[in-house]
Amino acid sequence: MILAAIKLSENTKKALIIFFLIFIIIFVLIGYISLAIQSGMKKQGSKADAMLANVVKAEIFDNEKKFRRFGIKKNARVFYVESRIPFLIILGCGLAYLLYCLFTAKWGYNPFNKVDGFGTLFYEFSEWPKEKFFGINLISGWPSIVTKPHFEVPAIFSYILVPVLVVGTVWFLLYVLAYISRSIRIRKIARAIYRKKLVPDEPTNLTNNQ
């Protein structure tokens, strides 16, 4: 009876459909990202096990503090070796940007802009049309296209800079996440060995493989 009493316009129906579609897409994306992060952390945890397996078996350190200090140093060394290339890519992009600004006198140039930047390769839309639904502004349709993707000669620099910078940044952040994952695992291993506490994820796999 209540649903029958509510009369929805076509725009309101479209707004509700779009809203739920966006919600579902965001929910699925978050789920996949969470699974990817969990899988990556587990993989890096196993890598930390391999890094410290010989030290644990040999019982070189007599207390948790020394073991953790060793683990932190070894983890930092691995991070340094792994992250050098993406870090140099990011550094190179920063240097290239400064040189571009110097030679073109375009200080403060935004490589993502939609006039002579990377933004020219994307659609530009108008604002989303909205309609009130029970006092709440909801999207009621699709926005219209203002500008289509097009090539601009002055934007060639940004066409090269932005993809390289994005790849370098994502690559570097993945190594940062790997470093954090190994650090967490190292703490768990130290507690399991020196405090006689069990580590939830396969706590004895270092000491059993002898």
N, CA, C and O of each residue as an XYZ file, in Angstrom:
840
protein
N       0.825     -1.209      0.000
C       0.000      0.000      0.000
C       0.857      1.255      0.000
O       0.580      2.218     -0.716
N       1.915      1.225      0.828
C       2.778      2.415      0.903
C       3.495      2.629     -0.406
O       3.590      3.756     -0.892
N       4.018      1.515     -1.002
C       4.733      1.639     -2.274
C       3.811      2.102     -3.389
O       4.215      2.842     -4.285
N       2.549      1.645     -3.314
C       1.592      2.041     -4.342
C       1.261      3.514     -4.243
O       0.942      4.156     -5.243
N       1.339      4.055     -3.017
C       0.999      5.460     -2.822
C       2.114      6.390     -3.288
O       1.885      7.574     -3.535
N       3.345      5.830     -3.407
C       4.468      6.664     -3.827
C       4.551      6.638     -5.346
O       4.783      5.591     -5.951
N       4.360      7.791     -5.945
C       4.439      7.896     -7.398
C       5.805      8.465     -7.773
O       6.158      9.578     -7.382
N       6.547      7.701     -8.520
C       7.888      8.118     -8.916
C       7.882      8.556    -10.373
O       7.303      7.905    -11.242
N       8.542      9.673    -10.606
C       8.674     10.142    -11.983
C       9.751      9.308    -12.683
O      10.498      8.570    -12.041
N       9.815      9.439    -14.002
C      10.812      8.694    -14.763
C      12.224      9.102    -14.357
O      13.114      8.257    -14.261
N      12.431     10.402    -14.118
C      13.754     10.877    -13.713
C      14.139     10.319    -12.353
O      15.301      9.979    -12.128
N      13.168     10.221    -11.436
C      13.447      9.674    -10.114
C      13.807      8.194    -10.207
O      14.710      7.722     -9.517
N      13.094      7.470    -11.063
C      13.419      6.062    -11.258
C      14.835      5.902    -11.796
O      15.590      5.039    -11.348
N      15.186      6.756    -12.776
C      16.544      6.702    -13.323
C      17.571      7.025    -12.240
O      18.638      6.414    -12.175
N      17.232      7.995    -11.393
C      18.145      8.394    -10.320
C      18.409      7.235     -9.375
O      19.552      6.993     -8.986
N      17.346      6.513     -9.003
C      17.497      5.380     -8.095
C      18.314      4.257     -8.732
O      19.155      3.642     -8.076
N      18.061      3.996    -10.006
C      18.808      2.942    -10.708
C      20.293      3.292    -10.771
O      21.147      2.449    -10.496
N      20.599      4.538    -11.134
C      21.998      4.977    -11.225
C      22.674      4.917     -9.862
O      23.825      4.499     -9.736
N      21.928      5.344     -8.846
C      22.484      5.343     -7.481
C      22.868      3.928     -7.053
O      23.958      3.710     -6.526
N      21.968      2.969     -7.281
C      22.244      1.586     -6.878
C      23.354      0.962     -7.718
O      24.145      0.170     -7.204
N      23.422      1.311     -9.012
C      24.495      0.802     -9.863
C      25.856      1.293     -9.369
O      26.810      0.520     -9.275
N      25.930      2.583     -9.058
C      27.183      3.149     -8.559
C      27.563      2.495     -7.235
O      28.731      2.180     -7.008
N      26.577      2.289     -6.359
C      26.835      1.666     -5.060
C      27.378      0.247     -5.235
O      28.333     -0.144     -4.564
N      26.763     -0.523     -6.141
C      27.195     -1.909     -6.366
C      28.618     -1.937     -6.933
O      29.448     -2.742     -6.508
N      28.891     -1.049     -7.900
C      30.233     -1.008     -8.512
C      31.295     -0.682     -7.468
O      32.345     -1.322     -7.419
N      31.014      0.321     -6.630
C      31.967      0.706     -5.580
C      32.170     -0.438     -4.599
O      33.297     -0.713     -4.188
N      31.081     -1.108     -4.219
C      31.159     -2.220     -3.278
C      32.010     -3.357     -3.843
O      32.845     -3.921     -3.135
N      31.798     -3.693     -5.119
C      32.576     -4.769     -5.756
C      34.051     -4.392     -5.855
O      34.924     -5.220     -5.594
N      34.330     -3.143     -6.231
C      35.717     -2.689     -6.346
C      36.438     -2.764     -5.002
O      37.579     -3.219     -4.924
N      35.760     -2.313     -3.943
C      36.358     -2.371     -2.603
C      36.644     -3.819     -2.215
O      37.681     -4.119     -1.622
N      35.721     -4.711     -2.553
C      35.918     -6.127     -2.241
C      37.127     -6.705     -2.945
O      37.930     -7.405     -2.329
N      37.266     -6.418     -4.240
C      38.404     -6.938     -4.997
C      39.723     -6.338     -4.502
O      40.732     -7.037     -4.404
N      39.708     -5.054     -4.194
C      40.922     -4.411     -3.684
C      41.330     -5.008     -2.345
O      42.515     -5.236     -2.099
N      40.353     -5.261     -1.483
C      40.636     -5.861     -0.174
C      41.237     -7.257     -0.330
O      42.187     -7.611      0.367
N      40.673     -8.054     -1.257
C      41.205     -9.398     -1.494
C      42.631     -9.339     -2.029
O      43.483    -10.139     -1.644
N      42.882     -8.378     -2.925
C      44.228     -8.232     -3.490
C      45.239     -7.843     -2.411
O      46.360     -8.351     -2.392
N      44.837     -6.940     -1.512
C      45.724     -6.509     -0.429
C      46.010     -7.670      0.517
O      47.156     -7.874      0.919
N      44.976     -8.434      0.876
C      45.159     -9.584      1.765
C      46.090    -10.618      1.149
O      46.957    -11.168      1.827
N      45.903    -10.879     -0.145
C      46.753    -11.848     -0.829
C      48.202    -11.370     -0.865
O      49.128    -12.153     -0.654
N      48.390    -10.076     -1.135
C      49.739     -9.513     -1.169
C      50.414     -9.562      0.186
O      51.601     -9.875      0.281
N      49.657     -9.250      1.248
C      50.224     -9.271      2.598
C      50.622    -10.697      2.998
O      51.655    -10.895      3.639
N      49.815    -11.677      2.626
C      50.144    -13.073      2.939
C      51.408    -13.498      2.212
O      52.253    -14.190      2.780
N      51.540    -13.086      0.959
C      52.727    -13.425      0.171
C      53.976    -12.806      0.782
O      55.015    -13.460      0.878
N      53.876    -11.545      1.196
C      55.024    -10.879      1.800
C      55.340    -11.454      3.185
O      56.496    -11.455      3.609
N      54.313    -11.942      3.887
C      54.545    -12.612      5.155
C      55.383    -13.859      4.967
O      56.282    -14.137      5.761
N      55.090    -14.617      3.912
C      55.875    -15.812      3.595
C      57.311    -15.425      3.216
O      58.262    -16.147      3.516
N      57.444    -14.286      2.560
C      58.787    -13.814      2.195
C      59.588    -13.461      3.446
O      60.789    -13.723      3.515
N      58.920    -12.866      4.434
C      59.587    -12.552      5.699
C      60.018    -13.840      6.407
O      61.093    -13.896      7.004
N      59.172    -14.871      6.335
C      59.538    -16.173      6.912
C      60.827    -16.693      6.283
O      61.728    -17.157      6.981
N      60.900    -16.610      4.950
C      62.088    -17.103      4.249
C      63.324    -16.283      4.601
O      64.426    -16.821      4.702
N      63.133    -14.973      4.789
C      64.241    -14.091      5.140
C      64.866    -14.469      6.479
O      66.082    -14.379      6.649
N      64.040    -14.888      7.420
C      64.497    -15.092      8.793
C      64.595    -16.556      9.198
O      64.946    -16.854     10.340
N      64.294    -17.471      8.288
C      64.257    -18.897      8.628
C      65.593    -19.389      9.184
O      65.631    -20.046     10.224
N      66.683    -19.072      8.493
C      67.999    -19.551      8.933
C      68.400    -18.976     10.286
O      69.019    -19.657     11.103
N      68.039    -17.708     10.514
C      68.373    -17.065     11.783
C      67.623    -17.722     12.937
O      68.173    -17.928     14.019
N      66.352    -18.046     12.684
C      65.541    -18.691     13.722
C      66.080    -20.085     14.048
O      66.190    -20.462     15.215
N      66.413    -20.842     13.004
C      66.914    -22.205     13.214
C      68.245    -22.209     13.955
O      68.493    -23.065     14.805
N      69.104    -21.238     13.623
C      70.429    -21.177     14.246
C      70.399    -20.609     15.662
O      71.373    -20.724     16.406
N      69.258    -19.987     16.033
C      69.101    -19.391     17.364
C      70.255    -18.436     17.689
O      70.887    -18.527     18.741
N      70.507    -17.516     16.748
C      71.622    -16.572     16.892
C      71.353    -15.544     17.975
O      72.256    -15.193     18.734
N      70.117    -15.057     18.058
C      69.786    -13.980     19.002
C      69.132    -14.556     20.252
O      68.333    -15.490     20.182
N      69.489    -13.978     21.397
C      68.972    -14.490     22.666
C      67.809    -13.689     23.231
O      67.277    -14.033     24.286
N      67.405    -12.611     22.533
C      66.247    -11.853     23.014
C      65.490    -11.233     21.843
O      66.004    -11.117     20.731
N      64.268    -10.846     22.130
C      63.362    -10.335     21.085
C      63.868     -9.039     20.468
O      63.745     -8.839     19.259
N      64.441     -8.150     21.292
C      64.868     -6.845     20.807
C      65.927     -6.974     19.715
O      65.844     -6.308     18.683
N      66.920     -7.830     19.943
C      67.985     -8.016     18.951
C      67.441     -8.649     17.682
O      67.833     -8.278     16.576
N      66.532     -9.612     17.849
C      65.944    -10.275     16.685
C      65.142     -9.288     15.843
O      65.255     -9.271     14.617
N      64.340     -8.476     16.502
C      63.525     -7.508     15.779
C      64.396     -6.477     15.081
O      64.104     -6.076     13.955
N      65.469     -6.042     15.746
C      66.374     -5.065     15.128
C      67.005     -5.646     13.863
O      67.137     -4.962     12.848
N      67.388     -6.912     13.942
C      67.954     -7.577     12.766
C      66.913     -7.676     11.653
O      67.204     -7.397     10.489
N      65.691     -8.079     12.027
C      64.628     -8.206     11.040
C      64.287     -6.889     10.376
O      64.049     -6.844      9.169
N      64.261     -5.807     11.159
C      63.951     -4.481     10.618
C      65.034     -4.037      9.633
O      64.724     -3.498      8.571
N      66.293     -4.261      9.979
C      67.393     -3.873      9.089
C      67.357     -4.667      7.785
O      67.548     -4.114      6.702
N      67.111     -5.966      7.904
C      67.061     -6.802      6.703
C      65.868     -6.428      5.829
O      65.978     -6.413      4.604
N      64.735     -6.130      6.448
C      63.545     -5.719      5.712
C      63.776     -4.390      5.005
O      63.359     -4.206      3.862
N      64.446     -3.459      5.694
C      64.748     -2.156      5.096
C      65.685     -2.313      3.905
O      65.554     -1.603      2.908
N      66.635     -3.250      4.012
C      67.570     -3.497      2.907
C      66.834     -4.047      1.686
O      67.103     -3.654      0.551
N      65.898     -4.965      1.944
C      65.106     -5.524      0.841
C      64.265     -4.426      0.190
O      64.167     -4.358     -1.035
N      63.659     -3.569      1.014
C      62.840     -2.470      0.483
C      63.682     -1.521     -0.353
O      63.246     -1.066     -1.410
N      64.883     -1.223      0.115
C      65.776     -0.315     -0.625
C      66.114     -0.882     -1.995
O      66.075     -0.169     -2.998
N      66.446     -2.167     -2.034
C      66.816     -2.801     -3.300
C      65.618     -2.850     -4.251
O      65.753     -2.548     -5.436
N      64.456     -3.228     -3.736
C      63.272     -3.386     -4.581
C      62.733     -2.058     -5.100
O      62.272     -1.971     -6.238
N      62.791     -1.030     -4.269
C      62.114      0.230     -4.612
C      62.992      1.230     -5.346
O      62.538      2.333     -5.649
N      64.244      0.872     -5.639
C      65.133      1.832     -6.298
C      64.627      2.256     -7.673
O      64.618      3.442     -8.000
N      64.209      1.288     -8.469
C      63.779      1.618     -9.839
C      62.548      2.524     -9.847
O      62.588      3.572    -10.491
N      61.434      2.166     -9.151
C      60.283      3.085     -9.158
C      60.597      4.434     -8.539
O      60.061      5.451     -8.978
N      61.461      4.465     -7.521
C      61.830      5.741     -6.923
C      62.581      6.612     -7.925
O      62.338      7.816     -8.003
N      63.494      6.011     -8.694
C      64.234      6.764     -9.711
C      63.300      7.245    -10.818
O      63.506      8.319    -11.383
N      62.271      6.451    -11.129
C      61.283      6.875    -12.133
C      60.551      8.125    -11.656
O      60.398      9.089    -12.406
N      60.099      8.101    -10.395
C      59.395      9.262     -9.833
C      60.319     10.475     -9.801
O      59.913     11.583    -10.152
N      61.567     10.258     -9.375
C      62.540     11.344     -9.315
C      62.804     11.913    -10.707
O      62.905     13.126    -10.886
N      62.913     11.014    -11.690
C      63.135     11.452    -13.071
C      61.967     12.270    -13.607
O      62.167     13.249    -14.327
N      60.743     11.865    -13.255
C      59.552     12.616    -13.680
C      59.554     14.018    -13.070
O      59.202     14.995    -13.730
N      59.955     14.099    -11.798
C      60.022     15.407    -11.148
C      61.048     16.304    -11.806
O      60.803     17.495    -11.999
N      62.204     15.738    -12.155
C      63.252     16.512    -12.824
C      62.796     16.950    -14.214
O      63.030     18.088    -14.620
N      62.140     16.037    -14.944
C      61.640     16.369    -16.284
C      60.613     17.492    -16.221
O      60.591     18.367    -17.087
N      59.764     17.469    -15.197
C      58.756     18.515    -15.024
C      59.419     19.874    -14.777
O      59.016     20.886    -15.350
N      60.434     19.883    -13.922
C      61.139     21.136    -13.631
C      61.820     21.686    -14.884
O      61.785     22.891    -15.131
N      62.434     20.812    -15.670
C      63.095     21.247    -16.901
C      62.077     21.775    -17.911
O      62.337     22.752    -18.614
N      60.918     21.122    -17.978
C      59.857     21.580    -18.887
C      59.395     22.984    -18.503
O      59.259     23.862    -19.355
N      59.159     23.179    -17.212
C      58.737     24.506    -16.736
C      59.816     25.555    -16.997
O      59.516     26.708    -17.308
N      61.072     25.139    -16.866
C      62.183     26.073    -17.067
C      62.281     26.515    -18.519
O      62.458     27.702    -18.795
N      62.166     25.570    -19.450
C      62.332     25.894    -20.868
C      61.087     26.527    -21.493
O      61.194     27.258    -22.478
N      59.917     26.253    -20.931
C      58.681     26.814    -21.496
C      58.170     28.008    -20.704
O      57.236     28.690    -21.126
N      58.793     28.259    -19.545
C      58.372     29.357    -18.659
C      56.929     29.179    -18.183
O      56.254     30.156    -17.860
N      56.463     27.939    -18.142
C      55.113     27.646    -17.657
C      55.178     27.140    -16.216
O      54.841     25.988    -15.944
N      55.602     27.983    -15.318
C      55.701     27.576    -13.918
C      54.306     27.352    -13.339
O      53.407     28.175    -13.514
N      54.146     26.247    -12.660
C      52.828     25.895    -12.140
C      51.982     25.156    -13.153
O      50.776     24.999    -12.964
N      52.608     24.700    -14.230
C      51.888     23.956    -15.268
C      51.259     22.689    -14.690
O      51.919     21.914    -13.998
N      49.988     22.493    -14.982
C      49.268     21.307    -14.516
C      49.218     20.277    -15.642
O      48.477     20.470    -16.606
N      49.992     19.176    -15.549
C      50.018     18.186    -16.638
C      48.705     17.435    -16.812
O      48.536     16.696    -17.782
N      47.777     17.618    -15.880
C      46.492     16.922    -15.968
C      45.387     17.807    -16.558
O      44.243     17.367    -16.669
N      45.710     19.031    -16.933
C      44.671     19.958    -17.381
C      44.058     19.504    -18.701
O      44.605     18.639    -19.385
N      42.914     20.097    -19.052
C      42.141     19.673    -20.212
C      42.337     20.558    -21.437
O      41.602     20.453    -22.418
N      43.348     21.437    -21.365
C      43.619     22.326    -22.497
C      44.874     21.879    -23.233
O      44.830     21.625    -24.436
N      45.996     21.780    -22.518
C      47.242     21.302    -23.116
C      47.904     20.262    -22.215
O      49.128     20.203    -22.091
N      47.046     19.435    -21.583
C      47.548     18.418    -20.674
C      46.943     17.059    -20.944
O      46.274     16.857    -21.957
N      47.175     16.138    -20.048
C      46.713     14.761    -20.205
C      45.194     14.664    -20.196
O      44.634     13.692    -20.702
N      44.527     15.651    -19.632
C      43.070     15.650    -19.572
C      42.396     15.721    -20.925
O      41.199     15.455    -21.035
N      43.158     16.082    -21.976
C      42.573     16.149    -23.320
C      42.242     14.761    -23.869
O      41.517     14.642    -24.856
N      42.768     13.720    -23.239
C      42.517     12.352    -23.707
C      41.266     11.737    -23.087
O      40.970     10.563    -23.309
N      40.539     12.527    -22.315
C      39.355     12.010    -21.631
C      38.116     12.816    -22.026
O      38.204     13.958    -22.476
N      36.969     12.181    -21.843
C      35.704     12.882    -22.044
C      35.524     13.910    -20.928
O      35.925     13.690    -19.785
N      34.927     15.008    -21.283
C      34.534     16.002    -20.282
C      33.016     16.091    -20.294
O      32.403     16.308    -21.340
N      32.419     15.920    -19.128
C      30.964     15.891    -19.028
C      30.442     17.121    -18.296
O      31.164     17.777    -17.544
N      29.192     17.407    -18.533
C      28.530     18.476    -17.793
C      28.198     17.956    -16.397
O      28.475     16.798    -16.082
N      27.616     18.792    -15.577
C      27.241     18.349    -14.239
C      26.119     17.310    -14.323
O      25.284     17.332    -15.228
N      26.132     16.403    -13.348
C      25.086     15.375    -13.318
C      23.727     16.025    -13.043
O      23.597     16.789    -12.087
N      22.726     15.736    -13.857
C      21.378     16.263    -13.576
C      20.821     15.640    -12.304
O      20.958     14.438    -12.077
N      20.200     16.460    -11.486
C      19.706     15.964    -10.198
C      18.235     16.293    -10.002
O      17.705     17.232    -10.595
N      17.594     15.506     -9.163
C      16.197     15.729     -8.840
C      15.967     15.372     -7.381
O      16.554     14.419     -6.867
N      15.124     16.128     -6.725
C      14.875     15.880     -5.307
C      13.983     14.660     -5.109
O      12.959     14.501     -5.774
N      14.396     13.804     -4.180
C      13.627     12.620     -3.828
C      13.537     12.564     -2.312
O      14.515     12.253     -1.633
N      12.353     12.869     -1.785
C      12.148     12.980     -0.335
C      13.123     13.974      0.293
O      13.669     13.747      1.373
N      13.323     15.084     -0.423
C      14.172     16.149      0.106
C      15.655     15.947     -0.126
O      16.464     16.781      0.278
N      16.028     14.832     -0.784
C      17.437     14.555     -1.041
C      17.703     14.679     -2.533
O      16.960     14.135     -3.349
N      18.774     15.403     -2.891
C      19.153     15.546     -4.294
C      19.820     14.278     -4.789
O      20.906     13.922     -4.330
N      19.174     13.593     -5.727
C      19.731     12.372     -6.303
C      19.959     12.575     -7.792
O      19.278     13.370     -8.441
N      20.937     11.835     -8.321
C      21.216     11.899     -9.758
C      20.013     11.363    -10.526
O      19.487     10.295    -10.215
N      19.595     12.108    -11.516
C      18.378     11.737    -12.244
C      18.636     11.362    -13.704
O      17.689     11.105    -14.448
N      19.871     11.327    -14.112
C      20.170     10.982    -15.498
C      21.658     11.060    -15.758
O      22.457     11.326    -14.860
N      22.010     10.819    -17.020
C      23.414     10.861    -17.387
C      23.804     12.259    -17.837
O      23.005     12.936    -18.485
N      25.019     12.715    -17.511
C      25.444     14.043    -17.957
C      25.723     14.053    -19.458
O      26.008     13.011    -20.048
N      25.641     15.203    -20.056
C      25.919     15.316    -21.485
C      27.418     15.515    -21.716
O      28.136     15.985    -20.834
N      27.876     15.152    -22.906
C      29.297     15.259    -23.249
C      29.621     16.686    -23.668
O      28.980     17.240    -24.562
N      30.611     17.272    -23.022
C      31.049     18.634    -23.344
C      32.215     18.593    -24.325
O      32.226     19.317    -25.321
N      33.205     17.732    -24.033
C      34.388     17.601    -24.891
C      34.756     16.136    -25.047
O      34.759     15.380    -24.076
N      35.064     15.744    -26.270
C      35.497     14.379    -26.533
C      37.028     14.288    -26.497
O      37.707     15.303    -26.649
N      37.577     13.081    -26.298
C      39.034     12.929    -26.302
C      39.629     13.403    -27.628
O      39.103     13.094    -28.698
N      40.716     14.146    -27.551
C      41.368     14.661    -28.749
C      42.860     14.854    -28.484
O      43.294     14.950    -27.336
N      43.623     14.908    -29.551
C      45.078     15.046    -29.450
C      45.474     16.507    -29.579
O      44.987     17.221    -30.455
N      46.366     16.942    -28.694
C      46.900     18.298    -28.733
C      48.425     18.222    -28.746
O      49.023     17.608    -27.863
N      49.052     18.841    -29.740
C      50.514     18.829    -29.840
C      51.185     19.406    -28.597
O      52.156     18.815    -28.126
N      50.720     20.540    -28.031
C      51.372     21.076    -26.824
C      51.273     20.148    -25.604
O      51.959     20.346    -24.600
N      50.410     19.139    -25.713
C      50.216     18.242    -24.565
C      51.068     16.977    -24.645
O      50.937     16.087    -23.804
N      51.951     16.891    -25.665
C      52.755     15.681    -25.844
C      53.581     15.368    -24.596
O      53.719     14.207    -24.211
N      54.117     16.392    -23.978
C      54.928     16.191    -22.776
C      54.116     15.491    -21.682
O      54.599     14.558    -21.041
N      52.885     15.948    -21.479
C      52.041     15.353    -20.436
C      51.611     13.944    -20.808
O      51.398     13.112    -19.926
N      51.474     13.654    -22.136
C      51.104     12.307    -22.566
C      52.181     11.281    -22.177
O      51.882     10.108    -21.956
N      53.412     11.735    -22.100
C      54.518     10.858    -21.701
C      54.705     10.877    -20.188
O      54.874      9.834    -19.556
N      54.672     12.086    -19.615
C      54.967     12.245    -18.189
C      53.959     11.533    -17.291
O      54.350     10.795    -16.387
N      52.680     11.745    -17.529
C      51.644     11.242    -16.614
C      51.628      9.711    -16.529
O      51.630      9.180    -15.418
N      51.611      8.970    -17.664
C      51.612      7.501    -17.541
C      52.857      6.970    -16.824
O      52.769      6.060    -15.999
N      54.016      7.550    -17.150
C      55.258      7.102    -16.502
C      55.205      7.389    -15.005
O      55.610      6.553    -14.196
N      54.705      8.571    -14.632
C      54.603      8.936    -13.218
C      53.621      8.038    -12.475
O      53.887      7.625    -11.347
N      52.496      7.738    -13.100
C      51.494      6.870    -12.462
C      52.058      5.467    -12.248
O      51.887      4.879    -11.180
N      52.728      4.935    -13.266
C      53.325      3.599    -13.147
C      54.371      3.580    -12.029
O      54.381      2.671    -11.199
N      55.244      4.583    -12.011
C      56.274      4.656    -10.985
C      55.697      4.781     -9.584
O      56.183      4.148     -8.646
N      54.662      5.595     -9.446
C      54.050      5.811     -8.130
C      53.355      4.560     -7.616
O      53.536      4.176     -6.461
N      52.555      3.920     -8.476
C      51.858      2.691     -8.077
C      52.866      1.594     -7.749
O      52.712      0.868     -6.767
N      53.890      1.485     -8.574
C      54.946      0.502     -8.360
C      55.614      0.713     -7.000
O      55.830     -0.239     -6.249
N      55.938      1.968     -6.695
C      56.593      2.297     -5.421
C      55.664      2.014     -4.237
O      56.104      1.483     -3.217
N      54.393      2.364     -4.369
C      53.444      2.135     -3.281
C      53.243      0.646     -3.005
O      53.024      0.253     -1.860
N      53.315     -0.176     -4.037
C      53.213     -1.624     -3.840
C      54.375     -2.140     -2.991
O      54.196     -3.020     -2.150
N      55.556     -1.590     -3.217
C      56.715     -1.984     -2.409
C      56.600     -1.455     -0.981
O      57.063     -2.095     -0.037
N      55.985     -0.291     -0.829
C      55.744      0.234      0.526
C      54.801     -0.700      1.284
O      55.037     -1.015      2.450
N      53.734     -1.140      0.617
C      52.796     -2.082      1.233
C      53.487     -3.394      1.567
O      53.229     -3.985      2.616
N      54.367     -3.853      0.678
C      55.111     -5.086      0.928
C      56.013     -4.926      2.152
O      56.134     -5.842      2.966
N      56.639     -3.766      2.276
C      57.517     -3.492      3.432
C      56.711     -3.521      4.738
O      57.147     -4.097      5.734
N      55.547     -2.901      4.718
C      54.696     -2.876      5.915
C      54.236     -4.287      6.277
O      54.214     -4.651      7.452
N      53.870     -5.081      5.268
C      53.413     -6.451      5.506
C      54.519     -7.299      6.133
O      54.266     -8.066      7.062
N      55.732     -7.161      5.629
C      56.852     -7.916      6.189
C      57.160     -7.461      7.615
O      57.512     -8.273      8.470
N      57.023     -6.153      7.866
C      57.272     -5.630      9.216
C      56.293     -6.230     10.227
O      56.678     -6.603     11.335
N      55.034     -6.315      9.831
C      54.015     -6.910     10.713
C      54.346     -8.370     11.001
O      54.235     -8.826     12.139
N      54.750     -9.095      9.971
C      55.076    -10.511     10.131
C      56.309    -10.690     11.024
O      56.358    -11.616     11.833
N      57.291     -9.817     10.880
C      58.502     -9.902     11.702
C      58.160     -9.738     13.177
O      58.700    -10.447     14.027
N      57.260     -8.803     13.482
C      56.836     -8.618     14.877
C      56.147     -9.876     15.411
O      56.365    -10.278     16.554
N      55.312    -10.492     14.568
C      54.608    -11.701     14.992
C      55.594    -12.843     15.257
O      55.461    -13.582     16.232
N      56.577    -12.971     14.374
C      57.571    -14.027     14.552
C      58.342    -13.821     15.854
O      58.574    -14.766     16.607
N      58.736    -12.565     16.110
C      59.495    -12.263     17.331
C      58.691    -12.600     18.583
O      59.222    -13.171     19.535
N      57.414    -12.245     18.575
C      56.574    -12.545     19.738
C      56.404    -14.047     19.913
O      56.403    -14.549     21.037
N      56.260    -14.766     18.799
C      56.043    -16.211     18.878
C      57.258    -16.928     19.447
O      57.121    -17.908     20.179
N      58.441    -16.440     19.110
C      59.667    -17.130     19.534
C      60.073    -16.764     20.959
O      60.387    -17.634     21.770
N      60.061    -15.456     21.251
C      60.633    -15.005     22.521
C      59.607    -14.787     23.627
O      59.971    -14.676     24.797
N      58.334    -14.726     23.265
C      57.305    -14.568     24.288
C      56.450    -15.830     24.415
O      55.480    -15.883     25.171
N      56.851    -16.843     23.644
C      56.149    -18.135     23.697
C      54.675    -17.993     23.347
O      53.817    -18.658     23.928
N      54.393    -17.101     22.374
C      53.008    -16.909     21.933
C      52.874    -17.429     20.515
O      53.807    -17.350     19.716
N      51.702    -17.960     20.218
C      51.458    -18.475     18.890
C      51.112    -17.356     17.935
O      50.388    -16.426     18.291
N      51.631    -17.443     16.716
C      51.278    -16.513     15.652
C      50.118    -17.120     14.894
O      50.193    -18.286     14.506
N      49.023    -16.360     14.661
C      47.813    -16.916     14.038
C      48.064    -17.637     12.720
O      47.548    -18.737     12.521
N      48.863    -17.034     11.789
C      49.022    -17.641     10.483
C      50.288    -18.481     10.445
O      51.388    -17.956     10.276
N      50.124    -19.797     10.605
C      51.192    -20.770     10.555
C      52.370    -20.378     11.455
O      53.454    -20.080     10.952
N      52.172    -20.375     12.771
C      53.176    -19.854     13.693
C      54.449    -20.673     13.775
O      55.497    -20.140     14.139
N      54.386    -21.947     13.447
C      55.557    -22.784     13.661
C      56.255    -23.192     12.369
O      57.106    -24.081     12.390
N      55.916    -22.563     11.246
C      56.480    -23.004      9.976
C      57.967    -22.701      9.849
O      58.643    -23.263      8.987
N      58.489    -21.803     10.716
C      59.916    -21.488     10.657
C      60.741    -22.525     11.427
O      61.848    -22.887     11.027
N      60.180    -22.982     12.524
C      60.946    -23.866     13.383
C      60.753    -25.342     13.059
O      61.545    -26.189     13.473
N      59.686    -25.641     12.310
C      59.414    -27.042     12.002
C      60.202    -27.559     10.804
O      60.452    -28.758     10.680
N      60.596    -26.620      9.908
C      61.292    -27.022      8.692
C      62.793    -27.164      8.961
O      63.589    -26.415      8.396
N      63.174    -28.075      9.781
C      64.576    -28.283     10.099
C      65.040    -29.628      9.518
O      66.203    -30.000      9.675
